[in-house]
Amino acid sequence: MGDRNKARDEEFQSFVVGRWLRLMRTAFLLTGEQHAAEDLVQSTLEQVYVAWRRVGSADDPEAYVRRVMINAHARKHRRRLKEFLAPRDDSGLVHEVPDTGDSIAQADDRSALLTALSQLPPRQREAVVLRYWEDLTETQAAEAMGCSVGTVKSNAAKGIAKLRAIPALAEVVTQGGRK
């Protein structure tokens, strides 16, 4: 029994180490604040650890964990917690380093992009983050958000349209997003 628990712990640890940065990036884009993102990832991983036997044997454990994170974020939003993507003073924050080839890394003004993203309604923000930053298919995003593919398409299109309406971001969105 102890060997099985040890193997499960090692498998979970390997999963967390391999996906920590990606989970943090997604959480940051959803919450807009470094500490809130860390809390979201931590609480998600706590929930997932308890059910790791089931999660680890799923077809796509990362998708399962992402869904848990989206649900946890949605629960907090329903409680009307205020989120800020551009804190007033970010001097003490550890800034994310984008993956190589990440379209966000090419943005001239990351601060303006994050500020614009924070102005989107939560479901539009989730759809945009999952489709364009996480590069999920519409079906994968729908599974993560717990909605239909049509809802993902609609929310992503509306979110991108709002971002494109901001003159400073028009060029960045056109180059980095799907047309």
C-alpha positions as CSV (number, residue, x, y, z in Angstrom):
1,M,0.0,0.0,0.0
2,G,2.8,2.4,0.8
3,D,4.5,1.7,-2.5
4,R,1.3,2.6,-4.4
5,N,1.0,5.9,-2.5
6,K,4.6,6.7,-3.1
7,A,4.2,6.0,-6.8
8,R,1.1,8.2,-6.9
9,D,2.9,11.0,-5.1
10,E,5.8,10.8,-7.5
11,E,3.5,10.8,-10.5
12,F,1.6,13.8,-9.1
13,Q,4.8,15.7,-8.3
14,S,6.1,15.0,-11.8
15,F,2.8,16.4,-13.3
16,V,3.0,19.5,-11.2
17,V,6.7,20.2,-12.0
18,G,6.1,19.7,-15.7
19,R,3.1,21.9,-15.9
20,W,3.6,24.5,-13.2
21,L,4.5,27.4,-15.4
22,R,1.7,26.8,-17.9
23,L,-0.9,26.5,-15.0
24,M,0.5,29.7,-13.5
25,R,0.2,31.6,-16.8
26,T,-3.4,30.5,-17.3
27,A,-4.3,31.4,-13.7
28,F,-2.6,34.8,-14.0
29,L,-4.4,35.6,-17.2
30,L,-7.7,34.6,-15.6
31,T,-7.2,36.4,-12.3
32,G,-4.9,39.2,-13.3
33,E,-2.9,39.2,-10.1
34,Q,0.2,37.2,-9.2
35,H,-0.9,36.2,-5.7
36,A,-4.5,35.4,-6.8
37,A,-3.0,33.2,-9.6
38,E,-0.8,31.4,-7.1
39,D,-3.8,30.8,-4.8
40,L,-5.9,29.6,-7.7
41,V,-3.2,27.1,-8.8
42,Q,-2.6,25.9,-5.3
43,S,-6.3,25.3,-4.5
44,T,-6.7,23.6,-7.8
45,L,-3.8,21.3,-7.1
46,E,-5.1,20.5,-3.7
47,Q,-8.4,19.4,-5.2
48,V,-6.7,17.4,-7.9
49,Y,-4.2,15.7,-5.5
50,V,-7.1,14.2,-3.5
51,A,-8.5,12.6,-6.6
52,W,-5.2,12.0,-8.4
53,R,-5.9,8.3,-9.0
54,R,-8.8,9.2,-11.1
55,V,-7.2,12.4,-12.6
56,G,-3.9,10.7,-13.4
57,S,-5.7,7.9,-15.3
58,A,-7.8,10.3,-17.3
59,D,-7.2,10.6,-21.1
60,D,-5.9,14.1,-20.7
61,P,-5.0,14.9,-17.0
62,E,-3.9,18.5,-18.0
63,A,-7.4,19.2,-19.5
64,Y,-9.0,17.8,-16.3
65,V,-6.8,20.1,-14.1
66,R,-7.6,23.1,-16.3
67,R,-11.3,22.4,-16.0
68,V,-11.0,22.3,-12.2
69,M,-9.1,25.6,-12.3
70,I,-11.7,27.2,-14.6
71,N,-14.5,26.0,-12.2
72,A,-12.7,27.3,-9.1
73,H,-12.1,30.7,-10.8
74,A,-15.8,30.9,-11.9
75,R,-16.9,30.1,-8.3
76,K,-14.8,33.0,-7.0
77,H,-16.2,35.3,-9.6
78,R,-19.7,34.4,-8.8
79,R,-18.9,35.6,-5.3
80,R,-18.2,39.0,-6.8
81,L,-14.5,39.1,-6.0
82,K,-12.8,42.0,-7.7
83,E,-9.9,41.2,-10.0
84,F,-7.2,43.4,-11.4
85,L,-5.0,42.4,-14.3
86,A,-2.8,45.5,-13.9
87,P,-1.9,46.1,-10.3
88,R,-1.0,49.7,-9.4
89,D,2.4,48.7,-8.1
90,D,3.9,45.6,-9.6
91,S,7.5,46.2,-8.4
92,G,7.3,43.3,-5.9
93,L,5.8,40.8,-8.3
94,V,7.7,38.0,-10.1
95,H,6.9,38.6,-13.8
96,E,6.1,35.7,-16.0
97,V,8.5,34.9,-18.8
98,P,6.6,33.9,-21.9
99,D,7.3,30.6,-23.6
100,T,9.4,30.8,-26.8
101,G,7.2,31.5,-29.7
102,D,4.4,32.8,-27.5
103,S,2.5,35.5,-29.3
104,I,2.2,37.5,-26.1
105,A,6.0,37.8,-26.1
106,Q,5.8,39.8,-29.3
107,A,3.4,42.4,-27.8
108,D,5.0,45.8,-27.6
109,D,3.1,46.8,-24.6
110,R,2.2,43.8,-22.4
111,S,0.8,46.1,-19.8
112,A,-1.7,47.6,-22.2
113,L,-2.7,44.1,-23.3
114,L,-3.2,42.9,-19.8
115,T,-5.2,46.0,-18.9
116,A,-7.4,45.5,-22.0
117,L,-7.9,41.8,-21.1
118,S,-9.0,42.8,-17.6
119,Q,-11.8,44.9,-19.1
120,L,-13.4,41.8,-20.8
121,P,-16.3,40.1,-19.0
122,P,-15.1,36.9,-17.2
123,R,-16.5,34.4,-19.8
124,Q,-15.0,36.3,-22.7
125,R,-11.7,36.5,-20.9
126,E,-11.8,32.8,-20.2
127,A,-12.6,32.0,-23.9
128,V,-9.8,34.4,-25.2
129,V,-7.2,33.0,-22.7
130,L,-8.0,29.4,-23.5
131,R,-8.3,29.8,-27.3
132,Y,-5.5,32.2,-28.0
133,W,-3.0,32.0,-25.1
134,E,-3.4,28.3,-24.3
135,D,-4.0,27.5,-28.0
136,L,-6.8,25.0,-27.2
137,T,-9.3,23.9,-29.8
138,E,-12.8,25.2,-29.5
139,T,-13.8,21.7,-28.2
140,Q,-11.1,21.7,-25.6
141,A,-12.0,25.2,-24.5
142,A,-15.7,24.2,-24.3
143,E,-14.8,21.3,-22.1
144,A,-12.6,23.4,-19.8
145,M,-15.3,26.1,-19.5
146,G,-18.2,23.6,-19.2
147,C,-20.2,25.1,-22.1
148,S,-20.9,24.4,-25.7
149,V,-18.6,25.0,-28.6
150,G,-20.9,27.7,-29.8
151,T,-20.6,29.6,-26.6
152,V,-16.8,29.5,-26.8
153,K,-16.9,30.8,-30.4
154,S,-19.3,33.6,-29.4
155,N,-17.4,34.6,-26.3
156,A,-14.0,34.4,-28.0
157,A,-15.3,36.4,-31.0
158,K,-16.8,39.1,-28.8
159,G,-13.7,39.3,-26.7
160,I,-11.3,39.6,-29.7
161,A,-13.6,42.2,-31.2
162,K,-13.4,44.3,-28.0
163,L,-9.6,44.0,-28.0
164,R,-9.4,45.0,-31.6
165,A,-11.5,48.1,-30.9
166,I,-8.6,49.4,-28.7
167,P,-6.4,51.3,-31.2
168,A,-3.2,50.5,-29.3
169,L,-3.9,46.8,-29.4
170,A,-5.3,46.5,-33.0
171,E,-2.0,45.5,-34.5
172,V,-1.0,43.1,-31.7
173,V,-4.3,41.3,-31.8
174,T,-4.3,41.0,-35.6
175,Q,-0.7,39.6,-35.6
176,G,-1.0,37.3,-32.6
177,G,-4.6,36.1,-32.8
178,R,-6.6,34.0,-35.2
179,K,-8.2,35.8,-38.1
